[in-house]
Amino acid sequence: MTETERAISFALIGCLAVLLFGCDLRADRARASDPSPGTVSTDTISGVVHVTNRGAGQWTARTAWRTREIFRFGGRDEPVHQLFSSQLLGTAIGPDGNVYVLDHLAATISAFDTAGRLVRTIGQRGRGPSDLATPTGFTWCDDGLMWVSDPENLKYAVFDSIGEFVRTSRRSIFAYPRRQYPLVCVPGTGVIDEAATGEKLLLLRTTADGEVHDTLMAVDRPGPFSPEVRDVAVTRPGPEFTRVATDYTRRLRWAVDPSGGIWLGSPEELRFVKLDWSADTLLVVTADHRESKLTPADERLISAALRQSGLDRSQINPIRPLFQALHVMEGGYLLVQLVDTPGEASPSFDVYDSGGRYLGELDLGFAPNRLGSLGSRGNILVAPMLGELDVPYVVGVEVVRPVDERSPR
C-alpha cells in the first residue's frame, strides 16, 4: 500500500469514528430527553388515555433527580418548642418559606424557620371559633389565607399570613378517612377536603370565599375485609393476624392533584387512575418494573395469621403491597412511596410525570413516617420522621433536577 493509499485509509477510518461517535452522542441525548419512554395508546371510544410503562424509566445517570437535605429539627434532645405530642404530624412549606407542622393531638400548627426556630403557634384545643378539636389538614389559598380542616367542630378555621384568626366556614360532614393528609386549595375550584361515608371516599369543596358546595366527588372505597373477617378482627386473635390485616390487604390509596383531579391506586399493582372533578377517568397508568409476589417469609406470616383467626386464605385474600402512599408535587409529578418490607416505611419513591410516564426512582435519604403527611412546595419536600424512642421530628430536602437538555442554550 502506497503512502497516499495509507493516508486515505486512515482518513476514512477517522471519518467513520466521528460518525459513529456522533450517532452515539445523539442517541444518548435522545434517550436523556425523550419524554415518552412508555407506549402510549388512546382509547378512541371513551377518550381515556392509557399509558403503559415498560421496563426502566426515562431517567439516565445524567438526568435523574437527586435530593439534598436542607433542614432537620425536632427530636428527643431538641428545645421544648420543637417537641411534638404525637406521630400524627402534617407538614408543609408555607408561602413565606417557613416550615409548618400540624400536630393532630395538640391541635396546633407551629411555624418554624428552616433553622428550627419557632416563628409562631396557631390554634389551640377547644370549641371556640378559633379553636381546633381534630385538625386533619391545612392549606393556603391564593389570597394568602390558611385553611385548617376541623371535622369534629364541623368547620374550617381560617387564619391570615401572621396566624391571626379571620373566620370560620362550615364543613358539612364530620367523617374523615385519614387522620393526617394534605388539604388542597385549587385555584378556581376551592378548598378540596377528604371525607368518608360507608364505603365511599368523598371530596368536599368549599370556595375560597367560604361558600359551601358539599360533595365534589364520590369514589368507591371498598374495605379490605368481608364481614366475617371484621368480626374476627375485633377479637384481636394475635400479632401475626394484626400485621396481615394491616399490611397485606387491599386498601385504596389516593392523592389530590393541586392542579385539579385525584389519583387513585391499589397497592398490589402499579396501576394508577386519574379522575377529574366529575369522577370521569382522564388517565390510566400502568408500569411493569416491580412485581407483587409473596415471599416465603410472607407466606409463613400469613399461615400464622390464618391459624390464629381460624379463617381460610380466600376470606383474607392477602397481597404483597408494592406501594404505601401517593403524593402530588407542583407540576403534576406523582410520587409513589414504595414498599420494600410490608409494615415498614421506605425512603424510595417512583416518580411519574403529569402525563403518566414513569421517570425513575427517587431516594429521599430517609423514610417518612407512615402515620404523618408529606408536604411539598416547588422543589422542596418536607416530611415527619420518627427518631429514638419513636420521638417525631421533621426533615426537609430539596429535589435537585439536572438541567433539561431540551432547553435552548
C-alpha positions as CSV (number, residue, x, y, z in Angstrom):
1,M,0.0,0.0,0.0
2,T,1.4,3.4,-1.0
3,E,1.7,6.3,1.4
4,T,-1.2,8.0,-0.4
5,E,-3.4,4.9,-0.1
6,R,-2.5,4.6,3.6
7,A,-3.3,8.2,4.3
8,I,-6.7,7.8,2.6
9,S,-7.4,4.7,4.7
10,F,-6.7,6.5,7.9
11,A,-8.8,9.4,6.9
12,L,-11.8,7.1,6.1
13,I,-11.4,5.3,9.5
14,G,-11.3,8.7,11.2
15,C,-14.4,9.9,9.5
16,L,-16.2,6.7,10.3
17,A,-15.2,7.0,14.0
18,V,-16.6,10.6,14.1
19,L,-19.8,9.5,12.5
20,L,-20.2,6.6,15.0
21,F,-19.4,8.8,18.0
22,G,-21.8,11.5,16.7
23,C,-24.6,8.9,16.3
24,D,-24.0,7.5,19.8
25,L,-24.0,11.0,21.3
26,R,-27.2,11.9,19.5
27,A,-28.8,8.7,20.7
28,D,-27.7,9.3,24.2
29,R,-29.2,12.8,24.1
30,A,-32.4,11.4,22.7
31,R,-32.6,8.8,25.5
32,A,-32.0,11.5,28.1
33,S,-34.6,13.9,26.7
34,D,-37.2,11.5,25.4
35,P,-40.4,12.4,27.3
36,S,-42.2,9.2,26.2
37,P,-40.3,6.1,27.4
38,G,-43.5,4.0,27.6
39,T,-46.0,3.0,25.0
40,V,-48.9,5.5,24.9
41,S,-52.3,4.5,23.5
42,T,-55.6,6.3,23.4
43,D,-59.0,4.7,23.8
44,T,-60.8,6.4,21.0
45,I,-64.2,5.3,22.2
46,S,-64.1,6.8,25.7
47,G,-61.3,9.3,25.1
48,V,-59.4,7.9,28.1
49,V,-55.6,7.9,27.7
50,H,-53.8,4.7,28.6
51,V,-50.1,5.0,29.4
52,T,-48.1,1.7,29.6
53,N,-44.6,2.0,31.0
54,R,-42.4,-1.0,30.3
55,G,-39.0,-1.5,31.9
56,A,-36.8,1.2,33.4
57,G,-37.9,4.8,33.4
58,Q,-36.6,7.6,31.1
59,W,-34.0,9.0,33.5
60,T,-30.4,8.4,32.7
61,A,-27.4,8.8,35.0
62,R,-27.2,12.5,33.9
63,T,-30.9,13.4,34.1
64,A,-32.1,11.5,37.3
65,W,-33.3,13.7,40.1
66,R,-31.3,13.9,43.3
67,T,-32.1,15.1,46.9
68,R,-30.2,17.4,49.2
69,E,-31.1,17.7,52.8
70,I,-31.6,21.3,53.8
71,F,-33.0,21.2,57.3
72,R,-33.8,18.8,60.2
73,F,-35.2,19.7,63.6
74,G,-37.1,18.2,66.5
75,G,-36.4,15.0,68.4
76,R,-35.7,14.0,71.9
77,D,-32.7,16.3,72.6
78,E,-34.0,19.4,70.9
79,P,-35.6,22.5,72.6
80,V,-39.0,22.1,74.1
81,H,-40.7,24.2,71.3
82,Q,-39.5,21.5,68.8
83,L,-41.2,18.7,70.6
84,F,-44.4,17.3,69.2
85,S,-47.1,15.4,71.1
86,S,-47.8,12.6,68.6
87,Q,-46.7,10.9,65.4
88,L,-49.7,12.3,63.6
89,L,-48.0,15.2,62.0
90,G,-48.9,17.1,58.9
91,T,-46.1,19.1,57.2
92,A,-45.9,21.8,54.6
93,I,-43.8,24.7,53.3
94,G,-45.8,27.9,53.6
95,P,-45.8,30.7,51.0
96,D,-43.4,32.6,53.4
97,G,-40.9,29.8,53.2
98,N,-41.4,28.7,56.8
99,V,-42.0,25.1,57.8
100,Y,-45.5,24.4,59.2
101,V,-46.2,21.4,61.3
102,L,-49.7,20.4,62.2
103,D,-49.8,18.4,65.5
104,H,-53.0,16.4,65.4
105,L,-53.2,15.6,69.1
106,A,-52.0,19.0,70.4
107,A,-54.5,20.6,67.9
108,T,-51.9,23.3,67.0
109,I,-49.9,24.4,63.9
110,S,-46.4,25.5,64.6
111,A,-44.4,27.6,62.1
112,F,-40.6,27.3,62.1
113,D,-37.8,28.8,60.1
114,T,-35.5,26.3,58.4
115,A,-33.1,26.6,61.3
116,G,-35.8,25.2,63.6
117,R,-36.6,28.4,65.4
118,L,-40.2,28.8,66.4
119,V,-41.9,31.6,64.5
120,R,-45.5,31.3,65.8
121,T,-48.1,28.9,67.0
122,I,-51.5,28.8,65.5
123,G,-54.7,27.4,67.2
124,Q,-55.3,25.6,70.4
125,R,-57.6,22.7,71.5
126,G,-61.1,23.8,72.2
127,R,-64.6,24.6,70.8
128,G,-64.3,28.3,70.2
129,P,-64.3,29.9,66.8
130,S,-60.5,30.0,66.5
131,D,-60.0,26.7,68.4
132,L,-59.4,23.2,66.9
133,A,-60.5,19.8,68.0
134,T,-59.4,17.3,65.3
135,P,-57.3,19.2,62.8
136,T,-56.7,16.8,59.8
137,G,-55.1,19.0,57.2
138,F,-54.2,22.6,56.2
139,T,-53.5,24.6,53.1
140,W,-53.2,28.2,51.7
141,C,-55.3,29.8,49.1
142,D,-54.2,32.4,46.6
143,D,-55.3,35.3,48.9
144,G,-52.7,34.2,51.4
145,L,-55.2,32.8,54.0
146,M,-54.5,29.5,55.6
147,W,-57.4,27.0,56.0
148,V,-57.4,24.3,58.6
149,S,-59.9,21.4,58.4
150,D,-61.5,20.6,61.8
151,P,-64.1,17.8,61.2
152,E,-65.1,17.3,64.8
153,N,-66.1,21.0,65.1
154,L,-67.7,20.8,61.6
155,K,-65.8,23.8,60.4
156,Y,-62.7,25.2,58.7
157,A,-60.8,27.7,60.7
158,V,-59.2,30.4,58.5
159,F,-56.1,32.4,59.6
160,D,-54.2,35.2,57.9
161,S,-50.5,35.2,57.0
162,I,-49.3,36.0,60.5
163,G,-51.6,33.5,62.2
164,E,-54.4,35.8,63.3
165,F,-57.8,34.2,63.3
166,V,-60.1,35.6,60.4
167,R,-63.3,33.5,60.3
168,T,-64.8,30.0,60.2
169,S,-66.5,28.3,57.3
170,R,-68.8,25.3,57.6
171,R,-67.6,21.7,57.0
172,S,-70.7,19.8,56.2
173,I,-69.6,16.3,57.0
174,F,-67.9,15.0,60.2
175,A,-66.3,11.9,58.9
176,Y,-62.7,11.8,57.6
177,P,-60.9,8.8,56.1
178,R,-57.4,9.7,57.2
179,R,-56.2,11.5,60.4
180,Q,-53.5,13.4,58.5
181,Y,-53.5,14.3,54.9
182,P,-52.7,17.3,52.7
183,L,-55.6,19.7,52.3
184,V,-55.5,21.3,48.8
185,C,-56.7,24.7,47.5
186,V,-57.2,24.5,43.8
187,P,-57.4,27.9,42.0
188,G,-60.8,28.5,40.5
189,T,-62.2,25.4,42.3
190,G,-61.8,26.0,46.0
191,V,-60.6,24.1,49.1
192,I,-60.7,20.3,48.5
193,D,-61.1,18.2,51.6
194,E,-61.5,14.5,52.2
195,A,-64.4,12.9,54.0
196,A,-65.9,9.4,54.1
197,T,-69.2,7.7,54.5
198,G,-69.7,3.9,54.4
199,E,-67.6,2.6,51.5
200,K,-67.3,6.0,49.7
201,L,-64.5,8.5,49.7
202,L,-66.0,11.9,49.4
203,L,-64.3,15.1,48.2
204,L,-65.8,18.2,49.7
205,R,-65.5,21.6,48.1
206,T,-65.7,25.0,49.7
207,T,-64.8,28.1,47.7
208,A,-62.2,30.5,49.0
209,D,-64.9,33.0,50.0
210,G,-66.4,30.3,52.3
211,E,-69.4,29.2,50.1
212,V,-70.1,25.6,50.9
213,H,-70.7,23.2,47.9
214,D,-70.7,19.9,49.8
215,T,-69.6,16.9,47.8
216,L,-67.5,17.5,44.8
217,M,-66.9,13.8,44.0
218,A,-67.7,10.4,45.5
219,V,-65.4,7.4,44.8
220,D,-65.9,3.8,45.7
221,R,-63.6,2.9,48.7
222,P,-64.3,-0.8,49.4
223,G,-62.9,-2.0,52.7
224,P,-60.3,-4.8,52.7
225,F,-62.4,-7.2,54.8
226,S,-65.5,-9.2,54.5
227,P,-68.0,-9.0,57.4
228,E,-66.7,-12.3,58.8
229,V,-63.1,-11.1,58.8
230,R,-64.2,-7.9,60.6
231,D,-65.9,-9.9,63.2
232,V,-62.7,-11.9,63.9
233,A,-60.5,-8.7,63.8
234,V,-62.3,-7.1,66.7
235,T,-61.3,-10.0,68.9
236,R,-57.6,-9.4,68.1
237,P,-56.6,-13.0,67.7
238,G,-52.8,-12.4,67.5
239,P,-50.0,-10.2,66.3
240,E,-49.5,-12.0,63.0
241,F,-53.1,-11.6,62.2
242,T,-52.9,-7.9,63.0
243,R,-49.9,-7.5,60.8
244,V,-51.5,-9.3,57.8
245,A,-54.8,-7.3,58.3
246,T,-52.8,-4.1,58.4
247,D,-50.1,-4.6,55.8
248,Y,-51.2,-7.3,53.4
249,T,-54.7,-6.2,52.4
250,R,-56.1,-4.1,49.6
251,R,-56.7,-0.5,50.6
252,L,-57.4,2.3,48.2
253,R,-54.6,5.0,48.1
254,W,-55.2,8.4,46.7
255,A,-53.8,11.9,46.4
256,V,-55.5,15.2,45.3
257,D,-53.6,16.9,42.5
258,P,-53.2,20.7,43.3
259,S,-53.8,21.4,39.6
260,G,-57.1,19.5,39.6
261,G,-58.3,15.9,39.8
262,I,-57.4,13.0,42.0
263,W,-55.1,10.0,41.6
264,L,-56.2,6.6,42.8
265,G,-54.4,3.3,43.2
266,S,-54.5,-0.1,44.9
267,P,-51.2,-1.2,46.4
268,E,-50.9,-4.7,44.9
269,E,-50.1,-3.3,41.4
270,L,-48.5,-0.3,39.7
271,R,-51.7,0.9,38.2
272,F,-52.9,4.5,38.8
273,V,-56.1,6.2,37.6
274,K,-56.6,9.9,37.4
275,L,-60.1,11.3,37.7
276,D,-61.4,14.8,37.0
277,W,-63.8,16.5,39.4
278,S,-66.8,14.9,37.7
279,A,-65.3,11.4,38.5
280,D,-64.6,10.8,34.8
281,T,-61.4,8.9,34.0
282,L,-58.7,11.0,32.4
283,L,-55.6,8.7,32.6
284,V,-54.9,5.1,33.3
285,V,-51.2,4.5,34.0
286,T,-49.5,1.1,34.4
287,A,-45.9,0.0,34.9
288,D,-44.2,-3.4,35.0
289,H,-40.9,-2.7,36.7
290,R,-42.0,-4.3,40.0
291,E,-43.9,-7.5,40.8
292,S,-46.3,-8.2,43.6
293,K,-45.1,-11.6,44.7
294,L,-45.3,-13.0,48.2
295,T,-42.0,-14.2,49.7
296,P,-41.5,-17.4,51.8
297,A,-41.4,-15.1,54.9
298,D,-44.7,-13.5,53.8
299,E,-46.2,-17.0,53.4
300,R,-45.1,-18.0,56.9
301,L,-46.6,-14.9,58.4
302,I,-49.9,-15.4,56.6
303,S,-50.1,-19.1,57.7
304,A,-49.6,-18.0,61.3
305,A,-52.4,-15.4,60.8
306,L,-54.8,-18.0,59.5
307,R,-54.1,-20.3,62.4
308,Q,-54.8,-17.5,64.8
309,S,-58.0,-16.4,63.2
310,G,-59.5,-19.8,62.1
311,L,-60.2,-18.2,58.7
312,D,-59.1,-19.6,55.3
313,R,-57.0,-17.9,52.7
314,S,-59.8,-17.0,50.4
315,Q,-61.5,-15.0,53.1
316,I,-58.5,-12.8,53.8
317,N,-57.1,-12.8,50.2
318,P,-53.6,-11.4,51.2
319,I,-51.5,-9.4,48.8
320,R,-47.9,-8.1,48.9
321,P,-48.1,-4.3,48.6
322,L,-45.9,-2.5,46.1
323,F,-46.5,1.0,47.4
324,Q,-48.0,2.6,50.5
325,A,-48.8,6.2,49.7
326,L,-49.2,8.7,46.9
327,H,-48.3,12.4,46.8
328,V,-48.5,15.0,44.0
329,M,-45.9,17.7,43.6
330,E,-46.3,21.0,41.8
331,G,-46.1,20.4,38.1
332,G,-48.3,17.3,38.5
333,Y,-45.5,14.9,39.3
334,L,-46.9,11.8,41.0
335,L,-44.7,10.4,43.8
336,V,-45.4,6.8,44.7
337,Q,-43.9,5.7,48.0
338,L,-42.7,2.2,47.5
339,V,-42.8,-0.8,49.9
340,D,-39.6,-2.7,50.5
341,T,-40.8,-4.5,53.6
342,P,-44.5,-4.6,54.4
343,G,-45.2,-2.6,57.5
344,E,-42.0,-0.5,57.3
345,A,-41.6,3.0,55.9
346,S,-39.5,3.3,52.8
347,P,-37.2,6.1,51.5
348,S,-37.8,5.1,47.9
349,F,-40.4,6.8,45.6
350,D,-41.3,6.1,42.0
351,V,-41.8,9.4,40.0
352,Y,-44.3,9.8,37.2
353,D,-44.7,13.0,35.2
354,S,-48.1,14.7,34.7
355,G,-48.8,12.6,31.6
356,G,-48.3,9.3,33.5
357,R,-44.8,8.5,32.1
358,Y,-42.5,6.7,34.5
359,L,-39.3,8.7,35.1
360,G,-37.4,6.6,37.6
361,E,-36.8,6.0,41.3
362,L,-36.0,8.8,43.8
363,D,-34.3,8.1,47.1
364,L,-35.2,10.7,49.7
365,G,-32.4,9.5,52.0
366,F,-34.9,8.9,54.8
367,A,-38.2,7.1,55.3
368,P,-41.2,9.4,56.1
369,N,-43.3,8.3,59.0
370,R,-46.4,6.4,57.7
371,L,-48.7,8.0,60.2
372,G,-47.8,11.5,59.1
373,S,-48.3,13.5,56.0
374,L,-45.7,14.5,53.4
375,G,-45.8,18.2,52.2
376,S,-44.2,20.0,49.2
377,R,-43.8,23.3,47.6
378,G,-41.9,23.8,44.4
379,N,-38.8,21.5,44.7
380,I,-38.9,21.3,48.5
381,L,-40.3,18.2,50.2
382,V,-40.9,18.1,54.0
383,A,-41.8,15.0,56.0
384,P,-42.3,13.8,59.5
385,M,-39.9,11.2,60.9
386,L,-39.5,9.0,63.9
387,G,-36.3,9.1,65.9
388,E,-35.1,7.4,69.1
389,L,-37.9,6.1,71.3
390,D,-40.3,7.0,68.4
391,V,-39.9,10.7,69.1
392,P,-41.1,12.6,66.0
393,Y,-39.0,15.2,64.1
394,V,-39.1,16.9,60.7
395,V,-36.8,16.7,57.7
396,G,-36.8,18.8,54.6
397,V,-35.0,18.1,51.3
398,E,-34.6,19.9,48.0
399,V,-35.2,17.9,44.9
400,V,-32.2,18.7,42.5
401,R,-33.2,18.4,38.9
402,P,-30.4,18.4,36.3
403,V,-30.6,21.0,33.5
404,D,-33.1,19.9,30.9
405,E,-31.0,19.2,27.7
406,R,-34.0,20.2,25.6
407,S,-33.9,23.8,26.9
408,P,-32.5,26.4,24.5
409,R,-28.9,27.4,25.0
